[in-house]
Amino acid sequence: MSIFNALNTSSSALTAQRLRMDTISSNIANAETTRATINEDGEYEPYRRKMVSFEPRDHQFSSILQRARTGNNTAGSGVRVREITEDAEPFKMVFNPNHPDANEDGYVQLPNVDPLKEMVDLMSATRSYEANVTSVNATKSMLMKALEIGK
């Protein structure tokens, strides 16, 4: 086990949470975008909310569990982004007959982005990022103390 294992694990989490925050920021920025993509019929579709999912890097849960059972308690090697998916929730329909994208009944399809949900997700991602920064700083401090002992 490397002395830098904790730093590598925390840095992978920092990278993953940063991508999560960027994706959430994109969702918030496009919360009112009615012309994001063109569907197969050639018509514009609103922006569709994107979500980030994580997975452990290099190890499955079963292999970690097996190592714990045998007493080989080596640490995991971090986290990575598995995929960025689009939310399948339907678009919001809002009555606004003056909008250029309104249908014949006066309804406009708006993105399936809920700003309140996005802010909660952003706060969660920020807290996770801060926790990993704290972990990096604690690890760095311990490594510096270990170097001082060796003097």
C-alpha positions in Angstrom: 0.0 0.0 0.0 1.4 3.4 -1.0 1.6 6.3 1.3 -0.1 8.3 -1.4 -3.2 6.0 -1.5 -5.3 8.4 0.5 -4.3 11.3 -1.7 -5.1 9.4 -4.8 -8.5 8.4 -3.4 -9.4 11.9 -2.4 -8.2 13.4 -5.6 -10.4 11.1 -7.7 -13.4 12.1 -5.5 -12.5 15.8 -6.1 -12.4 15.3 -9.8 -15.7 13.5 -9.8 -17.5 16.0 -7.6 -16.1 18.9 -9.7 -17.7 17.3 -12.8 -21.0 16.8 -10.8 -20.9 20.5 -9.9 -20.3 21.5 -13.5 -23.2 19.4 -14.7 -25.5 20.9 -12.1 -24.4 24.4 -13.2 -25.2 23.5 -16.7 -28.7 22.3 -15.6 -29.3 25.6 -13.8 -28.1 27.7 -16.7 -30.4 25.9 -19.1 -33.5 25.8 -16.9 -35.4 28.0 -19.4 -33.9 26.8 -22.7 -36.7 25.6 -25.0 -34.5 25.0 -28.0 -31.6 22.7 -26.9 -31.7 19.8 -29.4 -33.4 18.8 -32.5 -35.4 15.5 -32.4 -35.7 13.0 -35.1 -38.8 14.8 -36.5 -36.7 17.9 -37.1 -38.4 19.9 -34.2 -36.7 21.6 -31.3 -36.8 20.0 -27.9 -36.1 21.7 -24.6 -33.0 21.1 -22.6 -33.1 17.8 -20.7 -31.7 17.6 -17.2 -28.4 15.7 -16.9 -27.3 13.6 -14.0 -23.9 12.2 -13.0 -23.5 8.7 -11.5 -20.4 7.4 -9.8 -18.8 4.0 -9.4 -15.8 2.7 -7.5 -12.6 2.8 -9.5 -11.0 -0.7 -10.3 -13.0 -2.7 -7.7 -16.5 -4.1 -7.4 -18.2 -4.3 -4.0 -17.9 -8.1 -4.0 -14.1 -8.0 -4.3 -13.8 -5.4 -1.5 -16.0 -7.5 0.7 -13.9 -10.6 0.0 -10.7 -8.8 0.9 -12.3 -7.6 4.1 -13.3 -11.1 5.0 -9.8 -12.5 4.4 -8.2 -9.7 6.5 -6.6 -8.0 3.5 -7.9 -4.5 4.4 -6.3 -2.6 1.6 -8.0 0.7 0.8 -10.1 1.2 -2.3 -8.6 3.2 -5.2 -11.2 6.0 -5.4 -14.2 6.8 -7.4 -14.9 7.7 -11.0 -17.8 8.9 -13.1 -19.7 6.0 -14.6 -21.9 8.0 -16.9 -23.8 11.2 -17.4 -27.4 10.4 -18.2 -30.4 12.5 -19.2 -33.4 12.6 -16.9 -36.4 10.8 -18.5 -38.9 12.9 -16.6 -41.4 14.6 -18.9 -41.0 18.3 -19.8 -43.1 20.9 -18.0 -46.0 22.4 -19.9 -46.6 26.1 -19.2 -49.4 28.2 -20.7 -47.8 31.1 -22.4 -49.5 31.8 -25.8 -47.1 34.7 -26.6 -44.0 32.6 -26.4 -42.5 31.8 -29.9 -42.3 28.1 -29.1 -45.9 27.8 -27.9 -48.0 25.1 -29.5 -51.4 25.7 -31.1 -53.0 25.4 -27.6 -50.7 28.1 -26.2 -48.5 25.7 -24.1 -44.8 25.8 -24.1 -42.6 22.8 -23.2 -40.0 23.9 -20.7 -37.0 21.8 -19.5 -37.5 19.2 -16.8 -35.0 21.1 -14.5 -36.2 22.0 -11.0 -33.9 24.8 -9.8 -34.6 23.9 -6.1 -33.6 20.3 -6.6 -30.5 21.5 -8.5 -29.5 23.8 -5.7 -29.8 20.9 -3.1 -27.7 18.7 -5.4 -25.2 21.5 -5.7 -25.0 22.0 -2.0 -24.4 18.2 -1.6 -21.7 18.2 -4.2 -20.0 21.2 -2.6 -20.0 19.6 0.8 -18.6 16.4 -0.6 -15.9 18.4 -2.4 -15.1 20.3 0.9 -14.9 17.1 2.8 -12.4 15.7 0.3 -10.3 18.8 0.5 -10.2 18.4 4.3 -9.1 14.8 3.8 -6.3 15.9 1.4 -5.1 18.5 3.9 -5.2 16.1 6.8 -3.2 13.5 4.8 -0.7 16.1 3.7 -0.3 17.2 7.4 0.3 13.6 8.5 2.9 13.1 5.8 4.7 16.3 6.8 4.7 15.1 10.4 6.1 11.8 9.3 8.9 13.6 7.4 9.7 15.7 10.5 10.0 12.5 12.6 12.6 11.2 10.2 14.9 14.2 10.6 
